[in-house]
Amino acid sequence: QDGVETEAVLSLIDTSDSDIRPLNLCNQMSLAELAAFFKRTIAFIGNDSGPSHLAAAMGVAGFVIFGPTDVSIWGPLSSRTEVIKGSEPCALECSRKLCLHHHRCLRSIQPQLVADKLRQISVASAVA
């Protein structure tokens, strides 16, 4: 199901005038393969998950999308990784597995905003 949801989000990103080509690797690599891939990666975007923390630990510049999980506890441990949270707050009664508000916190994050942030990293990497 994660792969289907990821594809749905990626389909909302306008890449027609961009060098950014999102790559969905959901459930396609082992942890070791993913670590090797991150060695050659310029930027990363993902949710609060193991792969996001691995990318941050390997020094990949990027963004981690947070919903109801606590950034102060689970935030990435890298100065090159920025947290993205939605404009709508998460409700206290919600959790990662149960949301009574149709994930309004996550739905308030616009895919194009995420693509624009990745574009900034891509441009900065090309200049460096």
Secondary structure, DSSP 8 states (H G I E B T S, - for coil): -HHHHHHHHHTTS--TT-S------TT-S-HHHHHHHHTT-SEEEEESSHHHHHHHHTT-EEEEEESSS-HHHH--S-TTEEEEE-SS---TT--SS--TTTTHHHHTS-HHHHHHHHHHHHHHHHH-
